[in-house]
Amino acid sequence: MNQMTDTLPVLAQRQFTLATDLDGTFLGGAETERKRLYDWIEANRDSVGLIFVTGRDPMFIGEMCASGMLPWPDFVVGDVGTTIAAVDGGRTIAPIPDLEHDIATLWADGGERVREALNTAPGLRLQPTAFRYRVSYDLDPGTFDHAAKTTVEDLGLDWLISDNRFFDVLPKGVSKGPSIRKLVAHLGMDEARVLVAGDTLNDLSMLACGLPAVAVGNSELDLIQQVAPLDHVYLASGHGASGIMEAIEALDLHPNPPKGGA
């Protein structure tokens, strides 16, 4: 992968920005299609911006990019929207304090309260990563007790189930959608030139937030059912990266769009 330089235009000056989920979306689809999309982004860095909007944490993202498996993004909305960070020239993913202040306030160091309250909740297995403003669990749908949702709500926090196998506890009102809109406004970007892309229910708030959006072809059925009535959401037939390329061309978001495979 070519590396970004500090001489690139700021995102507000680029023609198009892709704000994409990772697993199943930017990392989804055939390897040849992923390479086609990634190479197109690198070849057009002066006119194309890249933001990762993901449940993954900055450490994972940094490792994937450093390995060459992913192009480096310009910004990261990570941890299901609870991290909002910039990527500097030294490849450091650094949180933006002004944009995270409200998130931290709403969380109020709630991690220990959540872990204690859900310690014996059936069907939840705590993920080992010490996230800053969220607590995440692997979910077993066969044994999960829905009373955990009420437990979280009683703590004044939000819960989110995605892909029927992940259970996230988040600050009230914080998710991918509000956080990507906050970043886009902070950067002074033209909302009409930002495409958000996703495939599971933890992308719902992002796809529904009003920015041009694509649900890729391999999306979770529950997500498709909820976004299908929304005029601004494009339902792609292509899976993962192929679906993203399909939407960029169909929505006329770049004068030289990437071409997906047949």
LINLINGI-V753472 format. One line per field, one symbol per residue. phi: phi as a letter, one per 20 degrees, with the letter a starting at -180 (. if undefined). burial: b if it has 16 or more other ideal C-beta (glycine too) atoms within 10 Angstrom, else e. A space follows every 10 residues. Layout:
BEGIN
phi = ???
burial = ???
END
This chain:
BEGIN
phi = .fefcfefff gfdefbcedc fegndfeenf gfffffffff fffcgfccdc cecbffegff fffffffnfc ffeebcddll nedccddefe mdedgegfee gfffffflle gffffffdgd ffmdcffffe ffcacccedd ffdfdfffff gfffemcddb dcllbccddc ggndaffgff fffgfgemef gfdddecbbc ffegfffeeo fgbceffefg gffgfeegfe fedeeeefel gffffgfgff elebfcffdf ff
burial = eeebeeebee beebbbbbbb bbbbbbbbbe eebbebbbeb bbebbebbbb bbbbbbbbee bbebbeeeeb bbbbbbbbbb bbbbbbbeee eebebbeebb eebeebbeeb beebeebbee bebbeeeeee bbbbbbbebe eeebeeebee bbeebebbbb bbbeebbbbb beebbbbbbb bbbbeebebe eebbbbbbbb bbbbbbbbbe bbbbbbbbbb eebeebbeee eebbbbebbb bbbbbbbbee bebbeebbeb ee
END
